[in-house]
Amino acid sequence: MTTTGPRTPHDESRRGGIQLAMPENHLDVVVTPDSVDPQRPASLRTTIIAVVSMPLFFLLAFTLCYVSATHAPSPHDMALTISGPADVTEQIADAIDSRAEGAFDITRTTDSDAAREAVTDRDAVGALIVDGQDVTTVVASAAGRVATPVITSVGAQVASSLGGTSTVEDAVPLPADDPGGSILFLFLVICTVGGFLSITVISQTVKSGGLRPLLATAAGAALVVPVIGFSMVSVFVDFEVPFGTTAAVIGVGMVYTLTVALIATLFDFLLGQAAVLGVILVVVALSFPSSGGSVPGAMLPPFWQVLHEGWLGAGAYESMRGILFFDGAQVSAWLTQLLVWTGAVILLLVIASVAKRRRSRARVDSTPAGIPNTATPAPTPADQLDSEQEIRLDEGAS
């Protein structure tokens, strides 16, 4: 006959191969910090809710945002410059305003070169140069392919009203390999997904690793993802730009990827498992439609135009567009918009980290002296083997 010590509830839980994943916490025991096992697996209901809610949230948020922004692009205060004799340009401007009120923000000039420069300097989406009865419509397809037909249509109507002919001049064309102008936007998508997925993966892999692994991953993603991404798209599209221009575009991509990864880190730090929902909303659902990649900012609905003037995706995309196609025109303003986001999320991370350390310190200080940590340690394989042998011997004796 084998004599054993008194069985505890912890021992009873092992009968029939059942293993408790979390130590018991009784009402008659003071629960102190870390007395509950943080590794306890989620319940089946919680798992199902998470599995269903995340893709559903992505589907609803992304679809509603993208469709509402891009389903019917039309000009809203689109900058248009008209060059020609003062009396003629005034009549043309009045006619355009009367037929499409609020669609165009018209600037008049008598200098045709200034009208062209307004387009290449990104001060105007297009220009109409009136020479007698003929009209030359100046566009920049690199500024947004969707806007080109709008400007050319206006130019054709003006020429028809004057009884002349209309010709189109593309001052800043897209690469021959990318006539639709989608590749730069795809590079933005690559940087976005690479940035936040890196943080998502490491946060799921390194449990309770603190902030340092996430920050290291954010820095690594910022260095690697844009280089790989731009190298891959360059295999299919020849942008015909010098190395310095390519390096500058990749540099903006690095800043943007870092910002996205830091936003994902901040949400992971604050929301834990629900972080992916906040990341999807900020860097995908609201950022992609307002970036100007699918539809230029001047043709977005008013709400999305406001986001275009302040969101991080637009700051990155318009910076890269200005570097790649417009010799750096207006890059400083757009890059500043992106850097404001970078600085803001770094500041929020610092504040959140300091606040968390203070809360942890306060919990430790508030714990009464002399009360031991009652957390039940997880059973080791040796403990499990001893317990199983003990149960078998006890059953044989009985």
VENCORZI-V567184 format. One record per helix or strand of 3 or more residues. SS is the DSSP state (H for helix, E for strand). FROM is the first residue (numbers start at 0). LEN is the number of residues. If there is no record, write none. Layout:
# VENCORZI-V567184
<<SS/FROM/LEN> <SS/FROM/LEN>>
This chain:
# VENCORZI-V567184
<<H/8/4> <H/14/3> <H/43/27> <E/77/6> <H/85/14> <E/103/6> <H/111/9> <E/125/6> <E/133/6> <H/140/3> <H/144/18> <E/165/5> <H/182/23> <H/209/27> <H/242/43> <H/286/4> <H/296/3> <H/301/7> <H/311/14> <H/330/36> <H/380/17>>
